[in-house]
Amino acid sequence: MSSVVLSLGSNCDSRYVETAISMLAGLLNDFNVSNIYPTPPAAGVGKPYDNAVATGEWAGTMESLNSLLKNYECSAGRDEAAREAGFVLIDIDIVVWDGAVVRPWDFSQSFFRIGYESVMQHSVPTAN
């Protein structure tokens, strides 16, 4: 099993993030997710985003998970017409794979860091 940390976002409606969370909860083992939280667009232009960060374990390769995530995005309506109109119905990216940051820019952005710090804090055992 490989550990994974995912970034989820939508500039259309938090329901897209909620639905993606439900899908991921059935897909990943040891699933954990942050609350959904708003952030301004990273580029400074456009609508605000609803974001979340999810962690879990995946039995396949990074490529197989990424392919599944991109297919999910398409099935949820993320297509060329939506992109041209500036709509991000749902975006799900692998940011950390087995402890290695695979998307450094995303890892450094507030849209990821807020949820990452929250979900990592809640998944670390505390001493009694």
Secondary structure, DSSP 8 states (H G I E B T S, - for coil): -EEEEEEEEESS-HHHHHHHHHHHHHHSEEEEE---EEE--TTS-S--EEEEEEEEEESS-HHHHHHHHHHHHHHTT-SHHHHHHT--S-EEEEEEETTEES-HHHHHSHHHHHHHHHHHHHHS----
